[in-house]
């Protein structure tokens, strides 16, 4: 009797081990490169979302590799591909789409996501957020970590200066007037970051002055058009003429802390900072659309999901399942609340969670509302080199080593040389 019991127990254990092994063998493994420059809370949010996904989809295992900013993540992902260990998916800058296509690194989502439900999903996002990913009739990128530039402002400082805290500046002229009243010996009226993503902030000023900086096909740029030069002259004038902004460079990475510490009354920055400012601010603050000159506007920014080539059919199918899950309205709402990034679809803002959050914290709606006047982020062939040329020009003008016209003429010449083969 004992021998029979032992035999049955052994057989049961063997069967369980066999089933476990079979289940493990059936699991599809995915590697995702993800840009988080500072770790901490965002890493925890992504890890939590991945864990929830794996509970709902135990046959898919997702490994997240956190790898710095967008440029660093792109370099690491490409290095992994060349090293024979390609990731299946990554969140990379939406502006990188042309480069990823040219390097033959990514697969269009619409070639993998072909069901009726998939096609409806591909059409569910805000058009402004899809603009950088829709190229040559294909959907190359799915919006996830997406943003616009917004203006954060200290309402307490507005009140102390006799300004209406619910009436932030809506034009460039009002920006100068308001910033002048807010500038003291201990603080500036406004700061616009000029390191890290100088091209992005300049693109906002350019579109506000009526000029889009690139053609739709990514083969032409208009850096030294009269309206673009005028926009850069205005940015420089904030410091050298109006004295409402620091001379020289304003650091992207430390500007949020400068705002929280009272060193500036207004700052232009990504809406991706919204939840951090909400958590850390010891004062009443507002969020507004960027002020207009000839028209209102901001470029969109942030990251898309991309599918890398070289995956097995099972990995491609699992990748689409994962990306669909991560971008579902409920998760888009969860992500927006946790970070401040834009909910990527109208359905996200109709979820009870984001609807209730927006009622208690209306600042969360500003970036969404600004999508109505948003333009695609600067994205061209040879994108990284073209953006570098423009960022260098912006910084040269703001530090005074070149005039805005000289700097933008040189950036235009560099871009022309890089883009001519594609025309």
RAKA-V563676 format. One record per pair of residues at least 4 apart in sequence whose ideal C-beta (glycine too) atoms are under 7 Angstrom apart, sorted by the first residue. I is the first residue (numbers start at 1). GAP is how many residues later the second one is. Records with the same first field share a line. If there is no record, write none. Layout:
I->GAP, GAP
This chain:
1->4
2->4
3->4
4->4
5->4
6->4
7->4
8->4
9->4
10->4
11->4
12->4
13->4
14->4
15->4
16->4
17->4
18->4
19->4
20->4
21->4
22->4
23->4
26->33
27->32, 33, 34
28->31, 32, 286, 287, 290
29->32
30->30, 31, 32, 33, 58, 59, 285, 288, 289, 292
31->32, 34, 56, 57
32->30, 31, 32, 33, 55, 57, 58
33->32, 34, 40, 43, 44, 54, 57
34->12, 30, 31, 32, 33, 57
35->32, 33, 34, 35, 38, 56, 268
36->6, 7, 30
37->31, 32
39->4, 27
41->4
42->4, 297
43->4, 23
44->4
45->4, 293, 294
46->4, 18
47->4, 17
48->4
49->4, 277, 282
50->4, 12, 14
51->4
52->4
53->4, 9, 269, 272
54->4, 6, 7, 8
57->264
60->258, 261, 262
62->260
67->5, 6, 9
68->4, 5
69->4
70->4, 22, 23, 233
71->4, 313
72->4
73->4, 17, 19
74->4, 18, 22
75->4
76->4
77->4, 10, 13
78->4, 27
79->4
80->5, 6, 7
81->5, 24, 227
86->222, 224
87->221
88->220, 223, 227, 231
89->216, 217, 218, 219, 230, 233, 234
90->216, 218
91->53, 54, 212, 213, 214
92->4, 211, 212, 214
93->210
94->38, 39, 47, 206, 208, 209, 210, 283
95->37, 282, 283, 284, 288
96->4, 287
97->4, 35, 36, 38, 43, 44, 282
98->4, 120, 281, 282, 283, 285
99->4, 284, 285
100->5, 6, 206
101->5, 34, 39
102->279
104->205
105->203, 204
106->34, 200, 201, 202, 203
107->4, 5, 200, 202
108->30, 31, 32
109->4, 13, 30, 33, 198
110->12, 28, 29
112->195, 204, 208
113->5, 8, 9, 207
114->4
116->4
117->4
118->4, 202
119->4
120->4
121->203
122->17
124->221, 223
125->4, 5, 18, 219, 220
126->218, 219, 245
127->4
128->172, 243, 246
129->14, 17, 171, 215
130->4, 13
131->245
132->9, 244, 245, 247
133->6, 7, 8, 9, 171
134->5
135->5
140->166
141->163, 164, 165
142->162, 163, 181, 185
143->161, 201
144->159, 160, 161, 182, 183, 200
145->157, 158, 196
146->154, 156, 195, 196, 198
147->123, 124, 125, 153, 154, 155, 194, 195, 220
148->123, 150, 152, 153, 194, 219, 222, 223, 226
149->52, 55, 119, 120, 121, 141, 149
150->121, 137, 138, 139, 140, 216, 217, 220
151->17, 115, 117, 137, 139
152->107, 114, 115, 117, 125, 133, 135
153->5, 15, 112, 113, 132, 133, 135
154->4, 111, 129, 131
155->4, 10, 129, 130, 131
156->4, 127, 128
157->4, 25, 108
158->5, 6, 7
159->6
161->20, 21
163->15, 18
165->121
168->118, 120
169->5, 6, 9, 122
170->4, 121, 122
171->4, 120, 121, 122
172->4, 62, 119, 121
173->4
174->4, 117
175->4, 15, 116
176->4, 66, 68
177->4
178->4, 11
179->4, 10, 11, 65, 87
180->9, 62, 64
182->7, 83
183->4, 5, 6, 60, 61
187->75, 76, 77, 78
188->56, 57, 58, 75, 76
189->55, 76, 77
190->48, 54, 55, 74, 76
191->54, 55, 59, 64, 67, 73, 76
192->9, 43, 53, 58, 76
193->8, 57, 58, 59, 62, 76
194->4, 7, 55, 56, 200, 201, 204
195->54, 56, 57
196->56, 57
197->4, 55
198->4, 193, 196, 197
199->4, 179, 188, 191, 192, 195
200->99, 101, 177
201->67
202->4, 29, 30, 188, 192
203->4, 10, 96, 175
204->4, 86, 93, 94, 95
205->4, 26, 29, 30
206->5, 7, 21, 22, 25
207->4, 5, 90, 92, 168
208->82, 84, 85, 86, 87, 88, 89
209->18, 21, 22, 84, 85
210->17, 84, 85
211->11, 14, 16, 17
212->163
213->8, 9, 10, 15, 165
214->4, 6, 7, 164, 165, 166
215->4, 5
218->161, 162, 163
219->162, 200, 203, 204
220->199
221->159, 165, 191, 194, 198
222->6
223->5, 167, 185, 188, 189, 192
224->4, 5, 184, 185, 188
226->4
227->4
228->4, 180
229->4, 175, 176, 179
230->4
231->4
232->4, 162, 165, 172, 176
233->4, 171
235->163
236->4, 161, 162, 168
237->4, 5
238->4, 6, 7
239->4, 6, 7, 8
240->7
246->4
248->150, 151
249->146, 149, 150
250->5
251->4
254->4
255->4, 12, 14
256->4, 13, 17, 20, 21
257->4
258->5, 6
259->5, 8
260->17, 20, 21
268->22
269->4
270->31
271->69, 70, 71, 96
272->30, 67, 68, 69
273->4, 67
274->4, 13, 66, 89, 90
275->4, 63, 64, 65
276->4
277->4, 8
278->83
281->4
286->77
287->76, 79
288->78
289->7, 77, 80, 81
290->6, 8
292->4
296->77
297->76, 77, 78
298->72, 76
299->75, 76, 77, 78, 79
300->74, 76, 77
301->76
302->39
305->18
307->9, 12
311->4, 5, 8
313->4
314->4
315->4
316->4
317->4
318->4
319->4
320->4
321->4
322->4
323->4
324->4
325->6
326->5
327->4, 5, 17
328->4
329->4, 16, 18, 19, 22
330->4, 21
331->4
332->4, 11, 12, 13, 16
333->4, 10, 15, 18, 20, 21
334->4, 19
335->4, 6
336->5, 6, 7, 12, 18, 28
337->16, 17, 20
342->25, 26
343->5, 6, 11, 25
344->4
346->4
348->6
349->5, 6, 9, 19
350->5
351->4
352->4
353->4
354->4
355->4
356->4
357->4, 7
358->4, 6, 7
365->4
366->4
370->4
378->9
379->4
380->6, 39
381->38, 41
382->4, 36, 37
383->4
384->4
385->4, 33
386->4, 29, 32
387->4
388->4
389->4, 22, 25, 26
390->4, 21
391->4
392->4
393->4, 14, 15, 17, 18
394->4
395->4
396->5, 6, 11
397->5, 6, 7, 10
402->4, 5
403->4
404->4
405->4
406->4
407->4
408->4
409->4
410->4
411->4
412->4
413->4
414->4
415->4
416->4
419->4
